[in-house]
Amino acid sequence: MSESRVGIWLIGAKGGVASTSIVGVCALARQLIEPIGLTSHQPQFTHLPLPQWGQFAIGGHEIRRVALIEEASRLVTESRTVEASVFQACREDLAAIDARLRPGVLFRSGGTIEELADWDVPREATPRAAIERIRRDLAEFQSSTGCEEVVVVNVASTEPPPPDNSALPETWNELQAQLDDRDLPLPASTLYAIGAMLAGCCHINFTPSLGSNLPAVADLAKRQGVCHMGQDGKTGETLMKSVLAPMFARRNLDVMSWVGHNIFGNLDGRVLDDPSNKQAKVRSKDHLLAEILGYRPQTHVSIEWIQSLGDWKTAWDHIHFRGFLGAAMTLQFTWQGCDSVLAAPLVLDLVRLTVAARRRGEVGALPFLASFFKSPMGVEEQAFDLQYRMLQAWAEKQ
Ligand SMILES: NC(=O)c1ccc[n+]([C@@H]2O[C@H](COP(=O)([O-])OP(=O)(O)OC[C@H]3O[C@@H](n4cnc5c(N)ncnc54)[C@H](O)[C@@H]3O)[C@@H](O)[C@H]2O)c1
């Protein structure tokens, strides 16, 4: 297996998910923590050509000036998910990674995200100029670290739903001819995906933002021989939905309504408090029920920012269903988890599996990664167990 360095480039590199992922890689490389929560450490995946923890170099884009080490220290002092001794042992690594972070791109990001930007973020006039800067930053990272592969992961704040892009061309050749048009309806997440692919990097979209989910960008991935997948990591309440809804379907129980209330207080929650950003997330959390059940029960998803809770999310779901003789019954569950701790191992699994896919010669979308996403691109299957079987089947393939 190749011992060469592998790059992880995080968009939103100082956020909760990114800083937890970074501390995680550093701690795993130093063998300070166990690989609990990492799917790729299960025996059925260890034969794959996965990169090892000590092989990673990390960089990224960010729009906030705050030091990475300061953000990471909040994992010790605020969410209390990282041991102080682990943080101290990783301090030098964090400083080295901070030095590799570059100002990000803001483009159709919406007012709430724009307000977060206090770093010197250049404001390019056209999508082409912004894409070119992203491509250059990635090329510089790759050459300065000597990475053979770089996987770009979008863990930036959720953008508002993109403006109507139905008129955009379906091929990369046609789209790239329009990149000087400053009114092109492409958000920053898509510019990052294009920049990544042009730099020869694979792209993973852990957010509900548009990212690479456009035919012309999928076309670019194939032309560049890179892999991509998204959208929106499936970490908590929606993971439960994709496990429980198949149970109701298979027992022929009639789900009449499913209400999910989510409360949490981190920066992600603050951004999602803006109704337009929230719309993208609610859509991503809601659509799978009808797809699994085959009919549309009444549903309600709420997401509320309650600052005192920090990164600790509580989801309360109330499922009202009918059984034999039409009897109405209820299932309720409460999910309490630390959002970043749930998300970080998925980010790291996605990076390792994407590198393995690339080493196995895969190009384009990676449907076998569906179990990691709320809205897996190009995959209709939403039941978690069946999605997990897709991953196993891919791993067993010669
Ligand atoms: N369990 C989870 O935490 C979870 C699950 C699924 C999806 N997600 C998604 O992952 C993303 C990250 O979540 P988080 O909790 O780390 O959020 P966060 O708010 O802590 O971090 C987001 C980071 O992105 C930065 N950012 C915003 N716009 C940017 C841009 N255009 N370029 C570069 N950086 C930019 C912000 O400054 C911030 O540091 C969110 O979109 C969230 O919805 C999280």
Ligand as a Chemical Component Dictionary entry (heavy atoms), coordinates in Angstrom:
data_LIG
# 
_chem_comp.id                   LIG 
_chem_comp.type                 NON-POLYMER 
_chem_comp.pdbx_formal_charge   0 
_chem_comp.three_letter_code    LIG 
# 
loop_
_chem_comp_atom.comp_id 
_chem_comp_atom.atom_id 
_chem_comp_atom.alt_atom_id 
_chem_comp_atom.type_symbol 
_chem_comp_atom.charge 
_chem_comp_atom.model_Cartn_x 
_chem_comp_atom.model_Cartn_y 
_chem_comp_atom.model_Cartn_z 
_chem_comp_atom.pdbx_ordinal 
LIG N1  N1  N 0  -23.601 16.870 12.977 1  
LIG C1  C1  C 0  -23.170 17.916 12.323 2  
LIG O1  O1  O 0  -22.494 18.723 12.890 3  
LIG C2  C2  C 0  -23.517 18.100 10.862 4  
LIG C3  C3  C 0  -24.253 17.105 10.217 5  
LIG C4  C4  C 0  -24.541 17.282 8.843  6  
LIG C5  C5  C 0  -24.121 18.409 8.193  7  
LIG N2  N2  N 1  -23.437 19.358 8.864  8  
LIG C6  C6  C 0  -23.072 20.588 8.135  9  
LIG O2  O2  O 0  -21.661 20.756 8.195  10 
LIG C7  C7  C 0  -21.374 22.150 8.129  11 
LIG C8  C8  C 0  -20.420 22.508 9.242  12 
LIG O3  O3  O 0  -21.046 22.376 10.494 13 
LIG P1  P1  P 0  -20.348 23.023 11.780 14 
LIG O4  O4  O 0  -21.143 22.630 12.955 15 
LIG O5  O5  O -1 -18.891 22.779 11.754 16 
LIG O6  O6  O 0  -20.608 24.575 11.485 17 
LIG P2  P2  P 0  -19.729 25.813 11.970 18 
LIG O7  O7  O 0  -20.612 26.992 11.818 19 
LIG O8  O8  O 0  -19.105 25.525 13.279 20 
LIG O9  O9  O 0  -18.544 25.874 10.903 21 
LIG C9  C9  C 0  -18.703 26.361 9.603  22 
LIG C10 C10 C 0  -17.439 27.100 9.242  23 
LIG O10 O10 O 0  -17.519 27.464 7.858  24 
LIG C11 C11 C 0  -16.965 28.772 7.715  25 
LIG N3  N3  N 0  -17.449 29.285 6.432  26 
LIG C12 C12 C 0  -18.687 29.746 6.122  27 
LIG N4  N4  N 0  -18.760 30.088 4.824  28 
LIG C13 C13 C 0  -17.540 29.841 4.293  29 
LIG C14 C14 C 0  -17.000 29.970 2.984  30 
LIG N5  N5  N 0  -17.736 30.446 1.975  31 
LIG N6  N6  N 0  -15.715 29.613 2.792  32 
LIG C15 C15 C 0  -14.955 29.136 3.806  33 
LIG N7  N7  N 0  -15.425 28.976 5.060  34 
LIG C16 C16 C 0  -16.699 29.321 5.300  35 
LIG C17 C17 C 0  -17.427 29.494 8.971  36 
LIG O11 O11 O 0  -16.649 30.619 9.234  37 
LIG C18 C18 C 0  -17.261 28.396 10.027 38 
LIG O12 O12 O 0  -15.976 28.414 10.593 39 
LIG C19 C19 C 0  -22.712 22.889 8.181  40 
LIG O13 O13 O 0  -23.137 23.202 6.882  41 
LIG C20 C20 C 0  -23.628 21.835 8.771  42 
LIG O14 O14 O 0  -24.974 22.043 8.448  43 
LIG C21 C21 C 0  -23.108 19.234 10.180 44 
# 
loop_
_chem_comp_bond.comp_id 
_chem_comp_bond.atom_id_1 
_chem_comp_bond.atom_id_2 
_chem_comp_bond.value_order 
_chem_comp_bond.pdbx_ordinal 
LIG N1  C1  SING 1  
LIG C1  O1  DOUB 2  
LIG C1  C2  SING 3  
LIG C2  C3  SING 4  
LIG C2  C21 DOUB 5  
LIG C3  C4  DOUB 6  
LIG C4  C5  SING 7  
LIG C5  N2  DOUB 8  
LIG N2  C6  SING 9  
LIG N2  C21 SING 10 
LIG C6  O2  SING 11 
LIG C6  C20 SING 12 
LIG O2  C7  SING 13 
LIG C7  C8  SING 14 
LIG C7  C19 SING 15 
LIG C8  O3  SING 16 
LIG O3  P1  SING 17 
LIG P1  O4  DOUB 18 
LIG P1  O5  SING 19 
LIG P1  O6  SING 20 
LIG O6  P2  SING 21 
LIG P2  O7  DOUB 22 
LIG P2  O8  SING 23 
LIG P2  O9  SING 24 
LIG O9  C9  SING 25 
LIG C9  C10 SING 26 
LIG C10 O10 SING 27 
LIG C10 C18 SING 28 
LIG O10 C11 SING 29 
LIG C11 N3  SING 30 
LIG C11 C17 SING 31 
LIG N3  C12 SING 32 
LIG N3  C16 SING 33 
LIG C12 N4  DOUB 34 
LIG N4  C13 SING 35 
LIG C13 C14 SING 36 
LIG C13 C16 DOUB 37 
LIG C14 N5  SING 38 
LIG C14 N6  DOUB 39 
LIG N6  C15 SING 40 
LIG C15 N7  DOUB 41 
LIG N7  C16 SING 42 
LIG C17 O11 SING 43 
LIG C17 C18 SING 44 
LIG C18 O12 SING 45 
LIG C19 O13 SING 46 
LIG C19 C20 SING 47 
LIG C20 O14 SING 48 
# 
